[in-house]
Amino acid sequence: MALKRIFPHPLLTLVLTFVWLALVSTVTLGNLILGFAVGIVVPLLTAPYWPDRAKIHYPFRVIEYALIVLWDIVVANVEVALIILFKRNANIRSHFICVPLELTSPEAITVLAGTITMTPGTVSATLAADGQAILVHCLHTDDPDGVRAQIKNRYERRLKEIFQ
Amino acid sequence: MEMYTEILVSFFLVVAGIFGLVGSFGMLKLTDTMQRLHAPTKATTLGVGGVLIASMLYFGLGKAQVSFHELLITIFLFLTAPVTANFIAKTYMARNIKPEELPASEREYGWAVYDDPPGRAEEDFHERERKGRN
């Protein structure tokens, strides 16, 4: 397949072209061609670094996931701000929480860890050595099991649908 | 620029300022490093996010030109901020927290900060054997 050889990663080509256009911020034919050239060259050069890249099965679920995460970020920001402002340090109960993972692809686990860190109130600390559990630090909670259930039901379940 | 655009832009700037301030205050107030890690995640999300939304509105509604730079900043921040936080957490854990103080990983292998990944221990063993023979 000649086409496959020129575009080993069509999505990356598309993203790079878009990012280039967004960076120069003016859409002209010259910029489009230049961006497209970057979009062809970079995937060819970086191909050795993604031998078993993940497949995204439902592209529209990605948008749904992003919107849910954005909303959660806003809500959690307010919650954490209230904790910082109005709770005495002695009353803040931080917990390390172990969340067993069903995700197996490294890309999916990376997205989940990033999501956990970006939603204020939880930070992903480390993975188990075999990558099948994630250690989460929670700023304040009375219900560690609830936090674990939320991560599993709200984020992991959706990522599983997207990546597996 | 019209009145309502100005109000909208100022609103997002003020929200961003408040969250940036609370994030910095949290850094001062909280006591241990793992807790302090939570503060910058707030500053990068709603703090910077508010400024970016304000900037988009200012150029979009006020000057009628669409700007994608804010979108790119958001994407790059969301890609890089968790990685930094993770590095800090791991370094802190390796230096200051003993594995016994953490909840068990409930698996054969412990947490990656302290334990080798599967296969690694055997590899080391073979390497040592090879070296011993030479």
Contacts between the chains, C-beta under 8 A, distances in Angstrom:
chain1	res1	chain2	res2	distance
A	19	B	72	6.6
A	21	B	68	7.6
A	22	B	68	3.5
A	22	B	69	6.9
A	22	B	71	6.6
A	22	B	72	5.3
A	23	B	68	8.0
A	23	B	69	7.5
A	23	B	72	6.6
A	25	B	67	6.4
A	25	B	68	6.2
A	25	B	69	6.4
A	73	B	45	4.9
A	73	B	46	7.0
A	73	B	49	7.9
A	74	B	46	6.7
A	77	B	19	6.2
A	77	B	42	5.6
A	77	B	45	6.1
A	77	B	46	4.4
A	80	B	26	7.8
A	80	B	38	6.3
A	80	B	42	5.8
A	81	B	18	7.9
A	81	B	19	6.6
A	81	B	22	4.6
A	81	B	42	6.9
A	84	B	22	5.7
A	84	B	25	6.5
A	84	B	26	4.1
A	84	B	29	6.4
A	84	B	30	7.3
A	84	B	39	7.3
A	85	B	22	6.4
A	85	B	25	7.6
A	89	B	29	6.9
A	89	B	30	7.0
A	89	B	31	5.7
A	92	B	30	7.6
A	92	B	35	7.1
A	94	B	32	7.8
A	94	B	34	6.7
A	94	B	35	5.6
A	96	B	102	5.3
A	96	B	103	5.5
A	97	B	103	7.0
A	98	B	103	4.5
A	98	B	104	6.9
A	98	B	105	6.0
A	98	B	106	6.1
A	100	B	106	6.3
A	100	B	107	7.7
A	113	B	82	6.5
A	113	B	86	6.8
A	114	B	78	7.1
A	114	B	79	7.6
A	114	B	82	4.0
A	114	B	83	7.9
A	117	B	41	6.1
A	117	B	81	7.2
A	117	B	82	3.8
A	117	B	85	4.9
A	117	B	86	6.7
A	118	B	41	6.3
A	118	B	44	7.9
A	118	B	45	6.1
A	118	B	78	6.2
A	118	B	81	6.7
A	118	B	82	5.9
A	119	B	41	7.9
A	120	B	38	6.1
A	120	B	41	5.1
A	120	B	42	4.6
A	120	B	45	6.5
A	121	B	38	6.5
A	123	B	34	7.3
A	123	B	37	5.0
A	123	B	38	6.2
A	123	B	41	6.9
A	123	B	85	5.7
A	123	B	89	6.1
A	124	B	82	7.3
A	124	B	86	6.4
A	124	B	89	7.7
A	125	B	34	7.4
A	125	B	86	7.6
A	125	B	89	4.5
A	125	B	90	7.2
A	125	B	93	6.3
A	126	B	86	7.9
A	126	B	89	7.0
A	126	B	90	5.8
A	126	B	93	6.5
A	126	B	111	5.0
A	126	B	112	5.2
A	126	B	113	4.9
A	127	B	111	7.4
A	127	B	112	5.0
A	128	B	105	4.1
A	128	B	107	5.4
A	128	B	109	5.5
A	128	B	110	6.9
A	128	B	111	5.9
A	128	B	112	6.5
A	128	B	115	7.9
A	129	B	105	7.9
A	129	B	109	3.7
A	129	B	110	6.0
A	129	B	111	6.9
A	129	B	112	4.8
A	129	B	115	4.1
A	129	B	116	6.2
A	129	B	117	4.8
A	129	B	118	6.9
A	130	B	107	6.3
A	130	B	108	6.9
A	130	B	109	4.4
A	130	B	117	6.5
A	130	B	118	5.1
A	131	B	112	7.9
A	131	B	117	7.7
A	132	B	107	5.7
A	132	B	109	8.0
A	133	B	105	4.8
A	133	B	106	6.4
A	133	B	107	5.8
A	135	B	102	6.6
A	135	B	103	7.5
A	135	B	105	7.4
A	135	B	111	5.8
A	137	B	34	5.0
A	137	B	37	7.2
A	137	B	89	7.0
A	139	B	35	6.1
A	139	B	38	4.5
